[in-house]
Amino acid sequence: MMLTSELKSRHFWASALIELIATFFFIFLTTGTTITWNPMQPPSTELISLCFGLSIATLAMCSLHLSGGHINPAVSIAMMAVRKVSVIRGITYVIFQIVGGIIGSAVLKYITPKEKRGTLGATVPAAGVTAGQAVGIEILLTFLLVFTVCASTDPKRNHYGYEVPLSIGLCVAVCHFIGIGFTGCGINPARSFGPAVIMNTSKIWENHWVYWIGPIGGGLIAAVLYQVIFRTRQEQGPTAGSVNELDNYQDSKI
């Protein structure tokens, strides 16, 4: 009954759609900064990192009140694990995020001159970085991201308005400052999957599993740890990945 009513809810599909749109723009904007227009002035780590951070802050602000502003399958899966969203909602978010990421990369590819596309921002481990090391940095950085999401949206913090998305955006920027050199800083399976599908080269796919296992693993550890040890015991107000409609579910067992 609850599952059926959720799927029939207009808010459910509006939330899923905003996740698709937000992920589309996130991939389009951020991977667009990796394009080298002038070989004498390639995009810097600082430019790329700030674009990732400010983009996620802006898009989270646009979607936080609807879907929780996940824009990342690792975040949605983590929120499912701690029952901040129902399983059906979380799975739907992940599907829509992946589709949004693919469309974002496709649009970027076809409006960019062929000779300028490069890898279209595809993430691969840097030379000398092993798959194990790549997984390690992805776990650590996504742990920090999801822990920040949980902490900044904890109701006992009483943070509202732009404070929450900005704190998450700053975390994303900080992660990219260090992560770009190691792995290109995935920390978001949809962000890595979109360019991989559109560019479709063997080099990109060789260690692509890193950008799923690392972020999902790090996100799950962070969310469970925060939920078990650090969260407030009497939840009031908005929580990570939930909206007023979900509050009625009271940790649904769907």
C-alpha positions as CSV (number, residue, x, y, z in Angstrom):
1,M,0.0,0.0,0.0
2,M,2.7,2.5,1.0
3,L,4.8,1.5,-2.1
4,T,1.8,2.0,-4.4
5,S,1.0,5.4,-2.9
6,E,4.6,6.6,-3.1
7,L,4.8,5.6,-6.8
8,K,1.5,7.5,-7.5
9,S,2.7,10.6,-5.7
10,R,3.4,13.6,-7.8
11,H,6.1,14.7,-5.4
12,F,7.9,11.4,-5.9
13,W,8.3,11.9,-9.6
14,A,9.1,15.6,-9.2
15,S,11.9,14.6,-6.8
16,A,13.3,12.0,-9.2
17,L,13.1,14.5,-12.1
18,I,15.0,17.2,-10.2
19,E,17.7,14.6,-9.4
20,L,18.0,13.9,-13.1
21,I,18.1,17.6,-14.0
22,A,20.6,18.5,-11.2
23,T,22.9,15.6,-12.2
24,F,22.7,16.6,-15.8
25,F,23.9,20.2,-15.1
26,F,26.4,19.0,-12.5
27,I,28.1,16.7,-15.1
28,F,27.8,19.2,-17.9
29,L,29.2,22.1,-15.9
30,T,32.0,20.3,-14.1
31,T,33.4,18.1,-16.8
32,G,33.2,21.1,-19.1
33,T,35.9,22.8,-17.1
34,T,38.3,20.0,-17.9
35,I,38.3,20.9,-21.6
36,T,41.6,22.4,-22.7
37,W,40.7,25.3,-25.0
38,N,44.2,26.8,-24.9
39,P,47.1,24.4,-24.8
40,M,49.2,27.1,-23.2
41,Q,46.7,27.5,-20.4
42,P,45.2,24.1,-19.5
43,P,42.5,24.1,-16.8
44,S,44.1,24.2,-13.3
45,T,43.3,21.9,-10.3
46,E,42.0,25.0,-8.6
47,L,39.6,25.9,-11.4
48,I,38.2,22.4,-11.7
49,S,37.9,22.0,-7.9
50,L,36.0,25.2,-7.4
51,C,33.7,24.5,-10.3
52,F,32.8,21.1,-8.7
53,G,32.2,22.7,-5.3
54,L,30.2,25.7,-6.4
55,S,28.2,23.6,-8.9
56,I,27.1,21.1,-6.3
57,A,26.3,23.9,-3.8
58,T,24.1,25.7,-6.4
59,L,22.4,22.6,-7.6
60,A,21.9,21.2,-4.0
61,M,20.2,24.6,-3.2
62,C,17.9,24.1,-6.1
63,S,16.9,20.5,-5.2
64,L,17.3,20.2,-1.4
65,H,13.7,21.0,-0.6
66,L,12.4,18.5,-3.2
67,S,14.6,15.4,-3.2
68,G,17.2,16.1,-0.5
69,G,19.7,17.2,-3.1
70,H,21.6,13.9,-3.4
71,I,22.9,14.3,-7.0
72,N,25.1,11.3,-6.4
73,P,24.2,7.6,-6.3
74,A,26.7,7.1,-3.4
75,V,24.7,9.5,-1.3
76,S,21.3,8.0,-2.3
77,I,22.5,4.5,-1.5
78,A,23.9,5.7,1.9
79,M,20.6,7.3,2.7
80,M,18.8,4.1,1.8
81,A,21.0,2.2,4.2
82,V,20.2,4.4,7.1
83,R,16.5,4.5,6.1
84,K,16.4,8.3,5.4
85,V,14.7,7.4,2.1
86,S,12.7,4.4,1.1
87,V,14.3,1.7,-1.1
88,I,12.1,2.5,-4.0
89,R,12.8,6.2,-3.8
90,G,16.6,5.6,-3.5
91,I,16.7,3.2,-6.4
92,T,14.7,5.6,-8.5
93,Y,17.0,8.5,-7.6
94,V,20.1,6.4,-8.6
95,I,18.6,5.5,-12.0
96,F,17.6,9.1,-12.7
97,Q,21.0,10.3,-11.6
98,I,22.8,7.9,-13.9
99,V,20.6,8.9,-16.9
100,G,21.2,12.6,-16.1
101,G,25.0,12.0,-16.0
102,I,24.9,10.3,-19.4
103,I,22.8,13.0,-21.0
104,G,25.1,15.7,-19.5
105,S,28.2,14.1,-21.0
106,A,26.4,13.5,-24.3
107,V,25.3,17.1,-24.6
108,L,28.8,18.4,-23.7
109,K,30.4,16.1,-26.3
110,Y,28.2,17.2,-29.1
111,I,28.5,20.9,-28.5
112,T,32.3,20.7,-28.1
113,P,34.6,20.7,-31.2
114,K,36.0,17.2,-31.7
115,E,39.6,18.3,-31.5
116,K,38.9,19.9,-28.0
117,R,37.0,17.1,-26.3
118,G,40.0,15.1,-24.9
119,T,38.6,12.5,-22.5
120,L,35.6,14.7,-21.6
121,G,36.6,14.7,-18.0
122,A,36.6,10.9,-17.7
123,T,38.1,9.6,-14.4
124,V,41.0,7.2,-14.5
125,P,43.7,6.5,-11.9
126,A,46.8,8.6,-12.4
127,A,50.0,7.0,-13.7
128,G,51.6,5.0,-10.9
129,V,48.4,4.9,-8.8
130,T,47.3,1.3,-8.3
131,A,43.7,0.2,-8.3
132,G,43.9,-0.5,-4.6
133,Q,45.3,3.0,-3.9
134,A,42.6,4.5,-6.2
135,V,39.8,2.6,-4.2
136,G,41.4,3.8,-1.0
137,I,41.3,7.5,-1.9
138,E,37.8,7.2,-3.3
139,I,36.6,5.6,0.0
140,L,38.2,8.2,2.1
141,L,37.0,11.2,0.1
142,T,33.4,9.9,-0.3
143,F,33.4,9.1,3.5
144,L,34.2,12.8,4.1
145,L,31.5,13.9,1.7
146,V,28.7,11.8,3.1
147,F,29.7,12.5,6.7
148,T,29.5,16.2,5.8
149,V,26.1,15.6,4.3
150,C,24.9,13.9,7.5
151,A,26.4,16.4,9.8
152,S,25.3,19.5,7.9
153,T,21.7,18.3,7.7
154,D,21.5,17.0,11.3
155,P,18.4,18.7,12.8
156,K,20.2,19.5,16.0
157,R,22.5,21.8,14.0
158,N,19.6,24.0,13.0
159,H,21.2,24.9,9.7
160,Y,18.9,26.1,6.9
161,G,19.0,28.1,3.7
162,Y,22.3,28.2,1.9
163,E,24.4,27.0,4.8
164,V,23.8,23.3,4.1
165,P,24.5,23.2,0.3
166,L,27.4,25.6,0.7
167,S,29.0,23.3,3.4
168,I,28.6,20.3,1.1
169,G,30.0,22.3,-1.9
170,L,33.0,23.3,0.1
171,C,33.6,19.7,1.0
172,V,33.4,18.7,-2.6
173,A,35.9,21.4,-3.6
174,V,38.3,20.3,-0.8
175,C,38.0,16.7,-1.9
176,H,38.9,17.6,-5.5
177,F,42.0,19.6,-4.5
178,I,43.6,16.3,-3.3
179,G,41.6,13.8,-5.3
180,I,42.2,15.0,-8.8
181,G,45.8,14.1,-8.7
182,F,45.0,10.5,-7.6
183,T,42.0,9.4,-9.5
184,G,40.5,12.5,-11.1
185,C,38.3,12.5,-8.0
186,G,35.2,10.6,-8.8
187,I,33.3,10.4,-5.4
188,N,30.2,10.1,-7.5
189,P,29.4,7.1,-9.7
190,A,27.1,9.1,-12.0
191,R,29.9,11.7,-12.5
192,S,32.3,8.9,-13.6
193,F,29.8,6.8,-15.5
194,G,28.5,9.5,-17.8
195,P,31.8,10.4,-19.5
196,A,32.8,6.6,-19.5
197,V,29.7,5.7,-21.5
198,I,30.0,8.6,-23.9
199,M,33.7,8.3,-24.6
200,N,33.7,4.5,-24.3
201,T,37.4,3.6,-24.5
202,S,39.1,0.6,-23.0
203,K,41.4,2.7,-20.9
204,I,38.5,4.4,-19.2
205,W,36.7,1.1,-18.5
206,E,39.8,-0.7,-17.3
207,N,39.5,0.4,-13.7
208,H,36.0,1.9,-13.8
209,W,34.8,-0.4,-11.0
210,V,37.0,1.8,-8.7
211,Y,34.5,4.6,-9.1
212,W,31.6,2.5,-7.9
213,I,33.1,0.4,-5.1
214,G,35.1,3.3,-3.6
215,P,32.3,5.9,-3.4
216,I,29.5,3.5,-2.4
217,G,31.7,1.9,0.3
218,G,32.9,5.2,1.7
219,G,29.4,6.6,1.7
220,L,27.9,3.6,3.5
221,I,30.6,3.6,6.2
222,A,30.0,7.3,6.8
223,A,26.2,7.2,6.9
224,V,26.1,4.2,9.2
225,L,28.8,5.6,11.5
226,Y,27.0,8.9,11.8
227,Q,23.6,7.3,12.3
228,V,24.8,4.9,15.0
229,I,27.1,7.2,17.0
230,F,26.8,10.9,16.1
231,R,23.2,11.7,15.1
232,T,20.7,13.4,17.4
233,R,18.4,11.0,19.2
234,Q,15.2,13.0,18.8
235,E,15.0,14.0,15.1
236,Q,13.2,17.2,14.3
237,G,13.2,19.3,11.1
238,P,14.9,18.3,7.8
239,T,17.3,15.4,7.6
240,A,19.7,14.3,4.9
241,G,17.9,13.0,1.9
242,S,14.4,13.5,3.3
243,V,11.6,15.9,3.0
244,N,8.4,16.5,4.9
245,E,6.5,13.9,2.8
246,L,9.0,11.2,3.9
247,D,8.8,12.1,7.6
248,N,5.4,10.4,7.6
249,Y,7.0,7.1,6.7
250,Q,8.9,7.0,10.1
251,D,11.8,5.0,8.8
252,S,9.7,2.9,6.4
253,K,10.6,-0.8,6.0
254,I,10.0,-0.8,2.3
